[in-house]
Structures are given as structure tokens and as C-alpha cells.
Amino acid sequence: MSIAIERTVAGLRGYVADWRSKGQRIGVVPTMGALHEGHLSLVRAALERMDRVIVTVFVNPKQFDNADDLATYPRTEREDAEKLETVGAHLLYCPDAGEMYPAGFSTTVSVSGISEGLCGAHRPGHFDGVATVVAKLLLQTGADAAFFGEKDFQQLQVVRRMVADMDIPVKIVGCPTVREADGLALSSRNVRLSAEDRAIAPALARGLVEAAKRIEMGDDVADSLAWARRAIEAAGFREVEYLELRGEDDLAPMTSLNRPARLLAAAWLGNTRLIDNVPIGGR
């Protein structure tokens, strides 16, 4: 049986009302499509905990600061639906921009503090777009729990802060990053890598893992980060945009390891921007 596909808020809420009338708990996995094993791992996590699982696919124009990036972002709805059928998701919600942002739409959700620095410093307005669309998806679906990957760790923490601040009654569940056998974090953008760049790409994760080991062994944080930056660039990345140690809960900058933290990085390989992070300390 093919997965049900819904494109309107009214239709979506019809499914939700029916499930609610039966006392079923609802999970949602928000995505921008081009689904890969990382997304499917979130769906499986949701299916383990929830009675019904909605997967949303919406390429959100409000979180792109580059028109070309938006235009070239992969859109693979048919393939996405087939993949979701194989894991057993119950509903695919695919609104268009007019449904999500109808004429006259003029509201922006902005989360200060935790959205600043890291990706926020290099992608102006990005997290406003994320917070706005996620708030709408959570309210449209009325889900009990929403599942996000830890690869986009700053995004995950922005969503957690937004939900707490706005008293939205949903549990935000962070799920571990899924990686290729060579360590590369799964990402829809990986399809843009040339064969040569794909061979170089795992150096980002290797650099982070090795820096984390050095810091946990007591090496100086600044020296360890500088070593990792050099190693990543030496492997063939053209630019390390940022590489920082931040607190796990609040993403505050850290100069020593005195509580659970994350090493987070973004780097350019050819014309593709890759991000990654690893936990460090207290886990």
C-alpha cells in the first residue's frame, strides 16, 4: 500500500484528528526531502516510540540565504515516498510555499543567543527561517514528539530553545548522526561532491574526532583546534569556516573542557559546504 501524501493543512489535520480520536500518539520528522539513511533512522526512531509518524518534506525558502542554493537543492518526492514506504511511515506531508506562507504572511520566529555564531554567523537569517517553519510544522501536525538529527546540532538546540520558550507541547528528540563507513556524516548535499572530493570529505570527521581525543587527554583546546584546522585543510578542504568548542546545552564558547561539550565545524570542499560535530566530555 502506498504511503498517503497530503499537501494541505486542513487535510493534515484531518488525519491527526482521526488518530487522536483513537488515542494514538503522533511523531513528526521534519525534513527538506532528498531523504537518505540519516532521515530514515529518524523515522525508525519515531516509529519505535509513536503510534503514527508523519514525515514532512518542504524545501523552506526562508532558511536559504543563497538563491542558487535554493534552486539547486535536490527535490525527489517520488523517491522519498518510496523510501518512506519501506520503513513504514504513515503520512507524507508535502505543502507548497503558498500553503506554508500564504499571501500576506508576515510573521518571523527568531531565537536569539543560541542561534548566534557558528552557522548563524555565516548564514544570516537562516535560523529565523528554521525556527519559523518548524514552529508552523509543530503546530500544524500537533505532534507529541519531533525527531531531529544531531548532525545539525545548532539547529537542534535552536528548536529546543524555541519550543521551551513558546510553550509548544512537544518533546524534541535528538538522534545520533548517521555516518558512512569512512566516517562522513550523511547529508543530502553529499551528492554534490565529485569523486575526488568524496574521497577527501571524511577528513572533516577525522579531524574533529582526533581533536576531541586530544582535548579529553588534557591537551590545550586552542592548540588542538588549530591542529584540526590544519589537518582538514591539508587534506584538501579549501576553507574551514569555523571549528569551535561549545557547551552542549547552551552552545556557549569554551576554552577548557569543564562540562559536556561539542566540537563543531563547517568547511568548504569545492563548492560544497559540509558541517559536522562530535560530542566531547561527560558522555
C-alpha positions in Angstrom: 0.0 0.0 0.0 1.4 3.4 -1.0 2.1 6.0 1.7 -0.6 8.6 2.0 0.5 12.1 0.7 -1.1 15.3 2.0 -0.5 18.8 0.8 -2.8 21.0 2.8 -3.0 21.9 6.5 -6.7 21.1 6.5 -6.1 17.6 5.1 -3.2 17.0 7.5 -5.3 17.9 10.5 -8.0 15.5 9.3 -5.5 12.6 9.7 -4.4 13.9 13.0 -7.9 14.3 14.4 -8.7 10.7 13.4 -5.6 9.4 15.1 -6.3 11.5 18.2 -9.8 10.1 18.4 -8.3 6.7 18.7 -5.9 7.8 21.5 -2.8 7.4 19.3 0.5 9.3 19.9 1.9 11.1 16.9 5.5 11.8 15.9 6.8 14.1 13.2 10.1 14.1 11.3 10.6 17.4 9.6 12.8 17.3 6.5 13.6 19.1 3.3 13.4 15.9 1.3 16.2 14.2 -0.7 15.9 11.5 2.0 18.8 9.3 2.9 19.6 6.8 5.6 20.1 9.5 8.2 16.5 10.7 7.7 15.2 7.1 7.7 16.9 6.5 11.0 14.9 9.3 12.5 11.7 7.8 11.1 12.6 4.4 12.6 13.3 6.1 16.0 9.9 7.8 15.8 8.2 4.5 14.9 9.7 2.8 17.9 8.1 5.4 20.2 5.0 6.6 18.5 1.8 5.1 17.1 1.7 7.3 14.0 4.6 9.0 12.2 4.3 12.0 9.9 7.3 12.9 7.7 7.2 16.4 6.3 9.0 17.4 3.1 9.3 21.1 2.5 12.2 22.9 0.9 11.9 26.1 3.0 12.9 29.2 1.1 13.1 31.2 4.3 16.2 29.3 5.5 18.3 29.9 2.4 20.5 32.9 2.0 21.6 31.9 -1.5 19.1 31.8 -4.3 21.2 29.4 -6.3 21.5 27.0 -3.4 17.7 27.0 -3.1 17.2 26.5 -6.8 19.6 23.5 -6.9 18.6 21.9 -3.7 17.6 18.3 -4.6 13.8 17.6 -4.9 13.0 13.9 -5.1 9.4 13.5 -3.8 8.7 10.2 -5.6 11.9 8.6 -4.4 11.3 10.0 -0.9 7.8 8.4 -0.8 9.1 5.1 -1.9 11.8 5.1 0.9 9.2 6.1 3.5 7.0 3.2 2.4 9.9 0.7 3.1 10.2 1.8 6.7 6.5 2.2 7.5 5.9 5.9 7.9 2.2 6.7 8.0 1.9 10.1 6.2 4.0 12.3 4.0 3.1 15.9 4.3 4.3 18.0 1.3 2.9 21.5 1.4 4.0 24.0 -1.2 5.3 27.5 -0.4 1.8 29.0 -0.9 0.3 26.7 1.7 3.1 27.3 4.2 3.4 31.0 3.6 0.1 32.2 2.1 -0.4 35.8 0.8 0.1 38.3 3.5 2.2 36.1 5.7 4.3 38.4 7.8 5.5 36.6 11.0 9.0 35.5 11.8 10.1 33.4 14.8 13.6 34.5 15.9 15.6 32.7 18.6 18.5 34.9 19.9 21.6 33.7 21.7 21.9 30.1 20.8 21.4 30.9 17.1 24.3 33.3 17.0 27.8 32.3 15.9 28.7 29.1 14.2 26.3 28.6 11.2 24.3 31.7 12.4 27.3 33.9 11.8 27.8 32.7 8.2 24.2 32.3 7.1 22.2 35.5 8.0 18.6 34.8 8.7 19.0 31.0 8.3 17.8 30.1 11.8 15.0 32.6 11.7 13.7 30.6 8.7 14.3 27.3 10.6 12.5 28.4 13.7 9.6 29.9 11.7 9.0 26.8 9.6 9.5 24.3 12.5 7.1 26.2 14.7 4.5 26.1 11.9 5.1 22.3 11.3 4.8 21.5 15.0 1.6 23.5 15.3 0.1 22.1 12.1 0.8 18.5 13.0 0.1 18.8 16.7 2.7 16.1 17.2 3.6 14.7 20.7 7.3 14.4 19.7 9.5 15.6 16.9 12.7 13.9 15.8 15.8 15.7 14.6 19.4 14.6 13.8 22.3 15.7 15.9 24.4 16.4 12.7 22.7 19.8 12.5 23.4 20.3 16.2 22.9 24.1 16.4 19.6 23.7 14.6 18.5 21.1 17.1 19.4 23.4 20.0 17.6 26.4 18.4 14.5 24.2 18.0 14.7 23.1 21.6 15.0 26.7 22.9 12.1 27.8 20.7 9.8 25.1 21.9 10.7 25.7 25.5 10.2 29.5 25.2 6.9 29.3 23.3 5.4 26.5 25.5 4.7 24.3 22.5 3.7 20.9 24.0 6.0 18.7 22.0 9.1 16.6 23.1 12.1 17.3 20.9 14.2 14.1 20.4 17.8 14.4 19.2 19.1 11.3 17.3 22.7 10.4 16.7 24.5 11.4 13.5 24.5 8.6 10.9 27.8 8.1 9.1 29.2 6.3 6.1 31.7 3.5 6.8 34.5 6.0 6.4 33.1 8.5 8.9 31.5 11.0 6.6 28.2 12.3 8.1 25.3 11.6 5.8 23.9 14.7 4.2 21.7 15.5 1.2 24.5 17.8 0.0 26.9 14.9 -0.3 25.5 14.1 -3.8 27.2 17.3 -5.0 30.7 16.0 -4.2 32.9 14.9 -7.1 34.6 11.5 -6.8 37.8 13.3 -5.8 36.1 15.4 -3.2 34.1 12.4 -1.8 37.4 10.8 -1.1 38.6 13.8 0.8 35.4 14.5 2.7 35.9 12.1 5.7 38.9 14.2 6.8 36.4 16.6 8.4 35.1 13.9 10.8 38.6 12.5 11.4 39.9 16.0 12.3 37.1 16.5 14.8 37.4 13.1 16.4 41.2 13.4 16.8 40.9 16.9 18.3 38.3 15.6 20.7 40.7 12.9 21.8 43.5 15.4 22.3 41.3 17.7 24.4 39.9 14.8 26.5 43.5 13.8 27.2 44.3 17.2 28.5 45.9 19.0 25.5 45.3 22.7 25.2 42.0 23.5 23.5 43.3 26.2 21.2 46.2 24.1 20.1 44.0 21.1 19.4 41.6 23.2 17.4 44.4 24.7 15.4 45.9 21.3 14.7 42.5 20.0 13.5 42.0 23.1 11.2 45.5 22.5 9.6 44.8 18.8 9.2 41.4 19.4 7.5 42.8 22.0 5.1 45.9 19.8 4.4 43.5 17.0 3.3 42.1 19.2 0.6 39.3 21.3 2.0 39.6 24.8 0.6 38.4 26.6 3.7 37.4 25.8 7.3 34.6 28.3 8.0 34.6 27.6 11.7 35.9 25.0 14.2 34.9 25.6 17.8 34.4 24.0 21.2 30.9 24.9 22.5 28.9 23.9 25.5 26.5 21.1 24.8 23.4 22.7 26.3 23.8 26.4 25.5 26.5 26.4 22.8 28.5 29.0 24.7 32.2 29.2 23.6 34.5 27.2 25.8 38.3 27.4 26.3 38.6 24.4 28.5 36.7 21.2 28.9 34.8 21.5 32.2 31.4 20.2 31.2 29.8 18.2 28.3 30.5 19.9 25.0 30.5 19.7 21.3 33.3 20.2 18.7 31.5 21.8 15.7 32.8 22.6 12.3 31.8 23.8 8.9 34.2 23.6 5.9 34.1 24.0 2.2 35.1 21.2 -0.2 35.0 22.5 -3.7 31.7 24.3 -3.9 30.0 22.2 -1.2 29.7 23.3 2.4 29.9 20.4 4.9 29.1 20.6 8.6 29.8 18.1 11.4 30.1 17.8 15.1 31.2 15.3 17.8 30.3 15.1 21.5 33.2 15.6 23.9 33.4 15.2 27.7 30.8 13.8 30.1 29.1 11.3 27.7 
